[in-house]
Amino acid sequence: MKRIIAGLWRMIRGPLQWRVLWLSNSKYMVGVTGVVRDGEGRVLLLRHRLWPEDRPWGLPTGYAKAGEDFRDTVAREVREETGLDVEAGELVHLKSGYRLRVEVAYAAKLVGGSLKIDSFEILEATWVSPNDLPPGLQESHRLLIQGSSHG
C-alpha cells in the first residue's frame, strides 16, 4: 500500500502536490512584530485603538501576507501604521503552539520617513527609553523590548 501511495505521489508532481499538502495540513496566521529602535536606542511604541483599553500600548505588529518575507512585513506594517521606514534585522522571537497563530518578532532600526499615524488603527506613537516603558504596555512586548538587542 505504501508503494502505491508513493507512486501516486510521484505521478501528481507540482501544483497538484501543493494543493494536496495545502488541504491536508493546518493553516496558520503569522503575527509579525517589530522592535523598532531609533539612533538613540529608544523604542517605538504605539497606542492601538483596537487593543484592550487597559493594555493599549505595544510594538508595531500585524499579519504577514501570503508569500511575504517576514522582514518585509515589519517594514510594511510600520510604514502603514506610522509613515516611518525601518529595516528589519535579527529574529528575536519565534513562538508556535497557538491554535491558529504563529508569532514572529524582529529587531528593526529606523532608516527614514516622517511620523504620520494611521488614525484608524493607531491613537498615538511615541519613542521611549527601554528603561521608561509606560503602564498599559502588553507584557509580551515588554519582554521583547527587554530581551532584544539594539538593532
N, C-alpha and C positions, 0 to 999 in steps of 0.2 A: 504494500500500500504506500509506504514512504517513497519508493522508487517512482510510482505512478504520479504522486503529488509533485515530486521533484521534477519529473519530466514535463508535467503540465506547466509548472512554474517557469521552466526554461523556455517553453514554447510561447508563452504570452508576453515575454520581454517588454521593456519600455513603458509607455504610458499606461497600459493596462495593468502592469505590475504595481505602478504607483497608485492607481485607483484602488486596487485590491488592498494594498497596505493602508491607504487612507481610510477606507471603510472598516477595516478590521482593527484599527488602533485607536487609542484615546486621543481626544483633541484638547488642546490647552491654549489659554490666552497667556501671553508673555507680558508681564508688567515690567517696565524698564524705568529705572530711576537714575538721575544724575546727581552726584555730589559735586556741585559746581563751586569752584573757588576762583577768586579774583587774584590779582598780583600781590595783594597784601595778606592772602591766606584766609580772607573772610569767605563765608559760605552763603550762597544764595538760598533764601527761604521764601516760600510763597504761602500766603493765606488763601486757602482754597475755599471757594464758595460752596461746593457740593460735599465737602467733608463734614464729619460730625462737629457741632458747634463747640464742644469742649476740647477738640483736637484739630483745629483748622490749619495749623502751621505744618509745613512739610517741604520736602525737596521737590524739584520738578519731576514729574512722573507721568507716564502714560503707557498705552499699549502698543506693542510692535505691530506693524502691518505685515501681511504675508510677504515673505521674501526679503524683508528689510533687515539689514545688518543692525544689530542692537546698538552699536555706537552711533549709527545714523539716527536711530530712534531717539536717543538722548538729544542729539543736535536738533532734530525736528521739533520735539516736544518743547524744549527750552525756547526755540525761536517762536513757535506758535503761542506759547504762554507769556513770553516776556519781550520778544523782539531782539533778544541777545543772541550772539553767535558764540558757540562753545565747541571745543574739541574734546571728545571723549577719549580717555586713556585706559588706565588699568581697570580690569574687572575687580570689584571689591566685594561683590556679594552674588551668590547664586543659591537659590533655595527652591526645592520642589517639595512634593508631598501634600500640596493642597489638592483639592478635588479637581478644579478646572484652571488653575493658575500656576505659573512658574514666575519667580521673582528674580530679576537681574538688576545689578547696580554697577555703575562705572564712576570712577573719579573723572572729573572733567575740569577744564580750565576755560576761563573767559578769554575770547580772542577778538571780540568786537561787537558791533551793534549798539543800539541805544534802547534803554528801558522803556517799553510801552506794553503794559499788561493787557491781556485778553480779559476784559471785564466780565465775560460770560462765566469763565471758569475761575478766574483769579481776582481776589479783592485787593491784594496788596503784595508787593515784592520788596524785599529788603536784604541788605548784606549784613551779616552778623559775624562776630568773632565766635569761633568754636567754643570759647570759654564763657560766652554770654548768650546761651541759647534760651529762647523765650518759653514761658509756660504755654501749654497747648500745642507743643510740638509732638508729632507722632513719635512714640517711644522707639519704634524700629528705625526711624530716620535719625533720632539722636544717636543710636548705636552705630549707624552707618557713618555719621559725621565723626564720631569719636574714634572709629576703627579704621577710617580711610587715610591714605597718605595725602600729601599736598599736591596731588596732581597728575 
